[in-house]
Amino acid sequence: VKDKDGYDKITECSSTISGSNYVGGIVGLLDDYSRVINCFSYADITGGAEVGGIVGHNDYASKATDIRTMVMNCMFYGDITGGTAVSPVYGGNNINNLKGGLNTFNYYAYDKLKTKAITSYNCALAVEEKYLNRFEFYRLLLNSNKKLAAFYVTGNAADANQMAKWVLDTADRQIANPMP
């Protein structure tokens, strides 16, 4: 579907994802110099050995002096019912913000991710879904990271104007009990 400005848009999608090895809501295996930035998934994931809400397995532990793979500004709103190793946003090697000097700003709806026990968090932060869906939360938080996201994508923080603003059209309509 084209929006009013002529841009392609995919909206109101849902999915159930299943696999046998690395399984993620968007990417199964992230390796080489690949980046997953500003993504979200509502997928329910039902299989796989190593499973992540966004990326099943990150193959490289990036650090500030050697950024190869990156998972940043991602949110997972689904559930995981399969997998031996389960991570709420991404599995595999940690892009560590404590020792490696990188910030990832990844979040998941902990009240939705309830079927399978989490084995590795990889710096993902748990947020109750009603807050994660709040426009004030994700717009301010994720859009404030546009320069950092631009740096991870292009290598230049000055390219922040090339990063699209976060707008989760479906999230605001799904709030069952909005806060006052």
N, C-alpha and C positions, 0 to 999 in steps of 0.2 A: 504494500500500500504506500502511495506517495503522500507525504504530508503537504501542508499549504505552501511550504517553501521548496517543494520538489524533491525532498530527501526521502529515501526509502526507509520504511519503518515496519518492524515486525512487532505486533502487539497481541496481548491476550493469549499467550501460548502456555501450555502446560505439557509436562512429559513425565514418563516413567522411564528410567534408564537402567539397563542391565548389561552385564558383561562378565568376563571370566578372569581378567587379570587386573590391569589398572583401569579404574572406572571413575569418572568425574562428571559433575553436572554440565560442564562445558568442554573440558579437555581430559583425556585419559592419561597421557604421558606428556609432560612438559620437559623439554630438554634443549640442548644447544644454546641459542641466544633468544629463546622464546619468552614472551611476556603476556600475562593476562592481567589487564588493568581496567578498572571501572566496569566490572561485570557482576551480574547477579543471577541466581537460579532459584526457581521454585520446584525443581525436579525432585521426585522421589526415586531414590537409587536402591535397586533391589539385588545387586550381585557384585561380584568381583572379589579379588584377593585384597588389593589395596584400594581403598575408596575414599574420595574426598568430595565435599559438596560442590566445589568448583573444579578442582584439579585432582585426579586420582593419585598421581605420583609426580613430584618435582624431583628431577634427576640431578640438580646441582645446588649446593649450599652457597648461594651468592653472598658476597660480603661487599662492603663499601669500596674496597680496592679492586674487586673483580665481580662486577654485576653481569651475570649471564641470564639466568632465569629470574623472573619476578612475578609474584602474585600480589597485587596491591589494590586497595579500594574495592574489595569484592564482598558481597553479601550472599549468604545461603539461607534460604527460607524453607527448605524441604526436610525430608526425613531419609535416613539410611537404614535399610533393613537387611543388608547383606554385607559381606566383606570380613576378612580376617583382621586387617588393620584399618581403622576408621578414623578419619580426620574431618572436622566440621567444614573447613575451607579447602585445604590442600594437604595431601599426604607426601611421604618421602622426605627428602632433605629439607631441613628448616632454613628459611631465609631469616636469620636470627637478628632481631633488633637489640638484643642485649650484648652479644659479643661481636657481631658483624657490623654494627653501626647502620643498619638499614631499618626504615620504618615501613610497615606494610598496611596497617589500618584495615584489617579484615574482620568481619563480623558475621555471626550466625544467630538465628533465632533458636535459642536453647530449648524453649518450650515446644518447638516443632520437631527438633532432633531428639527423639526420645526412645526409639526402638532398639537401636544397637549401641553398646557401650563405646565411648570414645577412647581410642588408644593413644592418640597424639593430637595436641591442640595446634602446634606450629604457630604460636603467637596470635591465634584467632581469639577474638573477644566475644563472650557470650552476652547477648542482649535479649530481653524479653520481647517477643514479637510486637506487642502493642507499641513499644518505644521505637523499635527498628523500623516500623512503618510510619512513624511520625515525620511529617515533612520537615519540621524544624530540626530534627535529629540528623537525618541523612543529608539534607541539602547543605546545612551549615558545615557539618563534619567533612563530608566528602568533597564538596566544592572548595573548601578551604585548602585542600591538598592538591589543587590543580597544578601548581608549579612543580611540586615533587613528582606528580604523575607525569608531567611533561618531561621532566629530567629523565625518569626511568624509560620513557618511550623514545625520546629524541636525543637525549644527552645534553639538553639545553633547557633550563628552567624558564628562560625567556619565551619559550614556545607555549606557555600556558594557555594563550588564547586559541590554540589549536585543539585543546582538550574540550570536549563537549561537556556541558553542565549535566549534573545528575538530575534526572527527572524520572521517577518511578511512577508512571501514570497509574498502574494497577494497584500499587501499594496503598495509596490514600483511600481507595474505595473499599478496601478489605478490612478496615478497622472496625471490629465488632463493638468494642466499648471504648470509644475515644476518650482521652483524658480531657478534662475541662480546660 
